[in-house]
Amino acid sequence: MERVRYLAAPVRETLTRKMVFIGGPRQVGKTTLARSLLSDADAERSYFNWDYRQHRAAIRSEDLPPDVPVLVLDEIHKFVHWRRLVKGIYDVRGSRQRIVVTGSARLDLYRKGGDSLLGRYRYLRLHPFTLPELATGAASGEAAANLVRFGGFPEPLFAARDDAWRHWHRERLARIVEGDLRDLERVKETSLVELLIDALPARVGSPLSVKSLREDLEVAHATAERYLQILERLYVCFRVPPYDPPRIKAVKKEQKLYLWDWSAIADEGARFENMVAGHLLKYCHWHEDVHGHRMELRYIRDVLGREVDFVVLKDRKPLFAVECKLSEKAPAAACAYFRHRTPVPRFYQTHLGRTDTGDADTGTRVLPFATLCREERLI
């Protein structure tokens, strides 16, 4: 059964007014989402993929059908004149034809660097599957377990087999290094980037030391930082900065690192924390891309080492904080400490068990992750 992705409705609604660009990690389901917008009668005539030779020739010659209601241009950002092409189609055909453009790192880079299409499109980021997309109620326990184990990318998640996950994981990293990295960036020592990718899972959830990475890779600090930024653009990892409210002596520069595919993290606690981070980042991107809010995902840590894993901010105001624990433990003391010293209105401690309790002393609600998703309407 084909699953309807969470972005399907916003994409359809936006297409009534302007073009839609769908970005996100490789193999997250962008093509499947785009093709789901096409009717069976028009599907073959409406879809063009730059990586397919016959489609590439049609794109270059601008031989694209004017009579289909939706035109999907997949990976077209690899075509040097793609912006001029879609601008011309949009300006000439207007409301008679809707345009969907999909891509990953390079599409995101062009979006940030160019303005020739300004006002003509909306950019929506597609994330891996998360718990609210998969299951509710009694089924959420098994779904959460599979998410923690296999990650949120469709192929390994729905195969739910270790051998399928191993093949997919190896092939994905090879495509990123041998395809996207060479396509997007001028990196001579790709072997060093591979070493960096291998080193990242062990550093998830802790303040990231670029100095330590630099020493492991035996490169300059600026080079290690550049490699990290490249991997962020390639949707391999993302970093979460600290939250700095006025009444605490918070760390200001140390960022925490997380992976888009958390399934390769060996430590179970770090893997669960990373999965929660992925859900919260998706929530932030949803409110940014669909509703236009300014969203921030941060963490709280003071100079004495007290820490709460995440705090979500909307239009500069904190919404809620989340501490992650694998098991059903008493509320962390740091939650109570920061609750009295920050403007964060709600503190949660989430886990993979069944207990759902509050605490009169700390004001921290201890609850299952599925319940947190419902309470805060995670996507």
C-alpha positions as CSV (number, residue, x, y, z in Angstrom):
1,M,0.0,0.0,0.0
2,E,1.4,3.4,-1.0
3,R,1.7,5.8,1.9
4,V,0.6,9.4,1.6
5,R,3.5,11.5,2.8
6,Y,2.9,14.4,5.2
7,L,3.9,17.0,2.5
8,A,1.4,15.8,-0.1
9,A,-1.4,18.2,1.0
10,P,0.8,21.3,1.3
11,V,2.4,20.6,-2.1
12,R,-1.0,20.3,-3.8
13,E,-2.2,23.5,-2.1
14,T,0.9,25.5,-3.1
15,L,0.7,24.3,-6.7
16,T,-2.5,26.3,-7.1
17,R,-0.4,29.4,-6.8
18,K,3.2,28.8,-7.7
19,M,5.9,26.2,-8.4
20,V,7.0,23.7,-5.7
21,F,10.6,22.7,-5.2
22,I,11.0,19.5,-3.1
23,G,14.4,19.1,-1.4
24,G,15.8,16.7,1.1
25,P,18.2,13.8,1.5
26,R,18.9,11.2,-1.2
27,Q,16.5,8.3,-1.1
28,V,14.0,10.0,1.2
29,G,11.1,9.6,-1.2
30,K,11.1,12.9,-3.2
31,T,10.5,11.2,-6.5
32,T,7.7,9.0,-5.1
33,L,6.0,12.0,-3.6
34,A,6.3,14.0,-6.8
35,R,4.9,11.2,-9.0
36,S,2.0,10.7,-6.6
37,L,0.7,14.1,-7.8
38,L,0.2,12.8,-11.3
39,S,-2.9,11.1,-12.6
40,D,-2.5,7.6,-14.1
41,A,-3.4,9.0,-17.6
42,D,-0.7,11.7,-17.6
43,A,2.0,10.0,-15.5
44,E,4.4,8.9,-18.3
45,R,4.1,12.2,-20.2
46,S,4.4,14.4,-17.1
47,Y,7.5,13.0,-15.5
48,F,11.1,13.9,-16.7
49,N,14.3,12.7,-14.9
50,W,17.6,14.4,-15.9
51,D,19.4,11.1,-15.2
52,Y,17.4,9.3,-17.9
53,R,19.0,9.8,-21.4
54,Q,15.8,10.3,-23.4
55,H,14.4,12.7,-20.8
56,R,17.6,14.6,-20.8
57,A,17.4,15.2,-24.5
58,A,13.8,16.4,-24.2
59,I,14.8,18.8,-21.4
60,R,17.7,20.2,-23.4
61,S,15.5,20.8,-26.4
62,E,12.7,22.1,-24.2
63,D,10.4,19.5,-25.8
64,L,8.1,19.3,-22.7
65,P,4.3,18.8,-23.1
66,P,2.3,21.9,-22.6
67,D,-1.0,20.1,-22.1
68,V,-0.4,18.1,-19.0
69,P,-1.7,19.7,-15.8
70,V,1.4,18.9,-13.6
71,L,5.0,18.7,-14.9
72,V,7.6,17.0,-12.7
73,L,11.2,17.8,-13.3
74,D,13.4,15.4,-11.3
75,E,17.1,16.1,-10.7
76,I,16.9,18.9,-13.3
77,H,19.3,21.1,-11.2
78,K,22.1,19.1,-12.9
79,F,21.2,20.9,-16.1
80,V,23.2,24.1,-16.3
81,H,20.3,26.2,-17.7
82,W,17.6,24.7,-15.5
83,R,16.5,27.9,-13.8
84,R,16.0,29.7,-17.1
85,L,14.0,26.7,-18.4
86,V,11.6,26.5,-15.5
87,K,11.2,30.3,-15.3
88,G,10.2,30.4,-19.0
89,I,7.7,27.6,-18.6
90,Y,6.2,29.2,-15.5
91,D,6.0,32.7,-17.1
92,V,4.5,31.5,-20.4
93,R,2.2,28.7,-19.3
94,G,1.2,30.2,-15.9
95,S,-1.8,28.6,-14.3
96,R,-2.3,26.2,-17.1
97,Q,0.5,24.0,-15.9
98,R,1.9,23.3,-12.4
99,I,5.6,22.6,-12.0
100,V,7.3,20.4,-9.4
101,V,11.1,20.4,-9.2
102,T,12.9,17.8,-7.0
103,G,16.5,17.6,-5.9
104,S,18.8,17.3,-3.0
105,A,22.0,19.1,-2.1
106,R,22.6,21.1,-5.2
107,L,19.0,22.3,-5.5
108,D,19.2,23.6,-1.9
109,L,22.5,25.3,-2.8
110,Y,21.0,27.0,-5.9
111,R,18.0,28.1,-3.9
112,K,20.2,29.9,-1.4
113,G,22.4,31.5,-4.0
114,G,20.1,32.7,-6.7
115,D,17.2,35.0,-7.0
116,S,16.1,34.7,-10.7
117,L,13.1,32.5,-9.5
118,L,12.3,34.6,-6.5
119,G,8.5,34.7,-5.8
120,R,7.7,32.0,-8.3
121,Y,8.2,28.9,-6.0
122,R,8.1,27.5,-2.5
123,Y,10.8,25.2,-1.2
124,L,9.6,22.3,0.9
125,R,12.0,19.9,2.6
126,L,11.0,16.2,2.8
127,H,12.2,14.4,5.9
128,P,12.5,10.6,6.6
129,F,9.5,8.9,8.1
130,T,8.7,9.7,11.7
131,L,6.4,8.0,14.2
132,P,3.2,10.2,13.5
133,E,3.5,9.2,9.8
134,L,3.6,5.5,10.6
135,A,1.3,4.6,13.4
136,T,-0.9,5.7,16.3
137,G,-2.3,3.9,19.4
138,A,-1.2,0.4,20.1
139,A,0.8,0.1,16.9
140,S,3.1,2.9,17.8
141,G,5.3,0.7,20.0
142,E,6.4,-1.6,17.2
143,A,6.7,1.4,14.8
144,A,8.9,3.2,17.2
145,A,11.1,0.1,17.7
146,N,11.6,-0.2,13.9
147,L,12.3,3.5,13.6
148,V,15.1,3.3,16.2
149,R,16.6,0.2,14.7
150,F,16.3,0.9,10.9
151,G,16.0,4.7,10.7
152,G,13.3,6.6,8.9
153,F,14.4,6.2,5.2
154,P,11.7,4.2,3.4
155,E,13.7,1.3,1.9
156,P,15.3,-0.1,5.0
157,L,12.4,0.9,7.3
158,F,9.8,-1.0,5.4
159,A,12.1,-3.9,4.5
160,A,12.7,-4.2,8.3
161,R,15.6,-6.7,7.8
162,D,19.2,-6.4,8.9
163,D,20.6,-7.6,5.6
164,A,18.5,-5.1,3.6
165,W,19.6,-2.3,5.9
166,R,23.3,-3.2,5.5
167,H,23.1,-3.2,1.7
168,W,21.1,0.0,1.7
169,H,23.4,1.8,4.1
170,R,26.6,0.9,2.2
171,E,25.1,1.9,-1.2
172,R,23.7,5.2,0.2
173,L,27.1,6.3,1.5
174,A,28.8,5.2,-1.7
175,R,26.4,7.3,-3.7
176,I,26.9,10.3,-1.5
177,V,30.7,10.2,-1.7
178,E,31.1,9.1,-5.3
179,G,28.1,11.0,-6.7
180,D,26.9,13.9,-4.7
181,L,30.2,14.9,-3.2
182,R,32.0,15.0,-6.6
183,D,29.0,16.7,-8.2
184,L,28.7,19.5,-5.7
185,E,32.1,20.1,-4.1
186,R,35.7,20.3,-5.2
187,V,37.2,17.8,-2.7
188,K,40.4,16.1,-3.7
189,E,40.7,13.9,-0.7
190,T,37.3,12.1,-0.7
191,S,38.9,9.3,1.4
192,L,39.1,11.9,4.3
193,V,35.5,12.7,3.9
194,E,34.7,9.0,4.1
195,L,36.8,8.8,7.3
196,L,34.8,11.7,8.7
197,I,31.5,10.0,7.9
198,D,32.7,6.9,9.7
199,A,33.7,9.0,12.8
200,L,30.4,10.9,13.2
201,P,28.2,8.2,14.7
202,A,30.3,7.9,17.8
203,R,30.1,11.7,18.4
204,V,26.3,12.0,18.2
205,G,24.6,13.7,21.2
206,S,27.7,15.3,22.7
207,P,29.2,18.7,22.1
208,L,31.2,18.4,19.0
209,S,34.9,19.1,19.1
210,V,36.1,20.1,15.6
211,K,39.6,20.2,17.1
212,S,39.3,16.5,17.9
213,L,38.0,15.7,14.4
214,R,40.9,17.7,13.0
215,E,43.4,15.7,14.9
216,D,41.8,12.4,13.9
217,L,41.8,13.4,10.2
218,E,45.2,15.1,10.5
219,V,44.0,18.2,8.6
220,A,43.7,21.9,9.4
221,H,40.8,23.1,11.6
222,A,39.4,25.1,8.6
223,T,39.5,21.9,6.5
224,A,37.7,19.8,9.1
225,E,35.0,22.5,9.5
226,R,34.6,22.7,5.7
227,Y,34.1,19.0,5.5
228,L,31.4,19.1,8.2
229,Q,29.6,21.9,6.3
230,I,29.8,19.8,3.1
231,L,28.2,16.9,4.9
232,E,25.5,19.1,6.3
233,R,24.7,20.3,2.7
234,L,24.6,16.7,1.6
235,Y,22.1,15.8,4.3
236,V,24.4,13.5,6.1
237,C,24.4,15.4,9.4
238,F,23.1,18.5,11.1
239,R,24.2,20.5,14.1
240,V,22.2,21.9,17.0
241,P,23.4,25.1,18.7
242,P,23.0,26.0,22.4
243,Y,20.2,28.1,23.8
244,D,21.4,31.1,25.7
245,P,18.6,32.6,27.9
246,P,19.7,35.5,30.1
247,R,19.5,33.9,33.6
248,I,21.9,31.1,33.1
249,K,25.6,30.9,32.2
250,A,25.1,28.8,29.1
251,V,27.7,27.5,26.8
252,K,27.7,29.7,23.7
253,K,29.6,28.0,20.9
254,E,29.6,24.2,21.4
255,Q,27.2,22.6,19.0
256,K,25.8,19.0,19.1
257,L,25.9,16.8,16.1
258,Y,23.2,14.5,14.8
259,L,22.7,12.3,11.7
260,W,19.8,12.3,9.2
261,D,20.1,8.5,9.2
262,W,20.5,7.5,12.9
263,S,20.4,3.8,12.2
264,A,24.2,3.5,12.1
265,I,24.7,4.7,15.7
266,A,25.9,1.9,17.9
267,D,24.9,3.3,21.3
268,E,21.2,2.8,21.9
269,G,20.8,5.9,24.0
270,A,22.5,8.1,21.4
271,R,20.4,6.5,18.7
272,F,17.2,7.2,20.5
273,E,18.2,10.8,21.2
274,N,19.1,11.3,17.5
275,M,15.7,9.9,16.4
276,V,14.0,12.5,18.7
277,A,16.3,15.2,17.2
278,G,15.1,14.1,13.7
279,H,11.5,14.4,14.7
280,L,12.0,17.8,16.2
281,L,14.0,19.1,13.2
282,K,11.2,17.9,10.9
283,Y,8.7,19.7,13.1
284,C,10.7,22.9,12.8
285,H,11.1,22.6,9.0
286,W,7.4,22.0,8.7
287,H,6.5,25.2,10.4
288,E,9.1,27.1,8.5
289,D,8.3,25.8,5.0
290,V,4.5,25.5,5.3
291,H,3.5,28.2,7.8
292,G,6.4,30.6,7.4
293,H,7.4,30.8,11.1
294,R,11.0,31.2,12.2
295,M,11.9,28.0,14.0
296,E,15.0,27.0,16.0
297,L,16.1,23.6,17.4
298,R,18.6,24.1,20.2
299,Y,19.8,22.5,23.4
300,I,20.4,23.8,27.0
301,R,23.7,23.4,28.7
302,D,25.4,25.6,31.3
303,V,29.1,26.0,32.1
304,L,28.7,23.5,35.0
305,G,27.5,20.7,32.6
306,R,23.8,20.7,33.4
307,E,22.0,19.9,30.2
308,V,18.6,19.3,28.6
309,D,18.8,17.7,25.2
310,F,16.5,19.9,23.2
311,V,14.5,23.1,23.2
312,V,12.3,24.2,20.4
313,L,11.8,27.9,19.7
314,K,9.1,29.5,17.5
315,D,9.6,33.1,16.4
316,R,12.3,33.4,19.0
317,K,10.0,32.2,21.9
318,P,10.7,28.8,23.5
319,L,7.8,26.3,23.1
320,F,9.0,23.2,25.0
321,A,12.1,21.3,26.1
322,V,12.8,17.6,25.7
323,E,15.1,15.3,27.7
324,C,15.7,11.8,26.2
325,K,16.0,8.6,28.3
326,L,15.8,5.0,27.0
327,S,14.0,3.8,30.1
328,E,11.4,5.2,32.5
329,K,13.5,7.1,34.9
330,A,12.7,9.8,37.4
331,P,12.8,13.4,36.0
332,A,16.3,14.7,35.5
333,A,17.5,17.3,37.9
334,A,18.6,19.5,35.1
335,C,15.0,19.9,33.9
336,A,13.9,21.3,37.3
337,Y,16.9,23.6,37.4
338,F,16.3,25.1,34.0
339,R,12.5,25.2,34.4
340,H,13.0,27.8,37.2
341,R,15.6,29.8,35.3
342,T,14.4,29.9,31.7
343,P,11.2,31.1,30.0
344,V,10.7,27.5,28.6
345,P,7.0,26.8,29.5
346,R,7.0,23.0,29.2
347,F,9.6,20.3,30.0
348,Y,9.3,16.7,28.9
349,Q,11.4,13.7,29.6
350,T,10.6,11.1,26.9
351,H,11.3,7.4,26.7
352,L,10.4,4.2,24.9
353,G,8.4,2.7,27.8
354,R,4.7,3.2,28.8
355,T,4.9,5.4,31.9
356,D,3.2,8.8,31.7
357,T,3.6,10.8,34.9
358,G,4.1,14.4,36.0
359,D,6.3,15.5,39.0
360,A,5.1,18.1,41.5
361,D,8.6,19.1,42.4
362,T,10.2,19.5,39.0
363,G,7.2,20.2,36.8
364,T,8.6,17.8,34.3
365,R,6.3,15.3,32.5
366,V,7.7,11.9,32.0
367,L,6.0,10.3,29.0
368,P,6.3,7.8,26.2
369,F,7.7,9.2,22.9
370,A,4.5,8.4,21.1
371,T,2.6,10.5,23.6
372,L,5.0,13.4,23.2
373,C,4.4,13.3,19.4
374,R,0.6,13.6,20.1
375,E,0.9,16.3,22.7
376,E,3.1,18.6,20.7
377,R,1.6,17.6,17.3
378,L,4.9,16.5,15.8
379,I,4.7,15.6,12.2
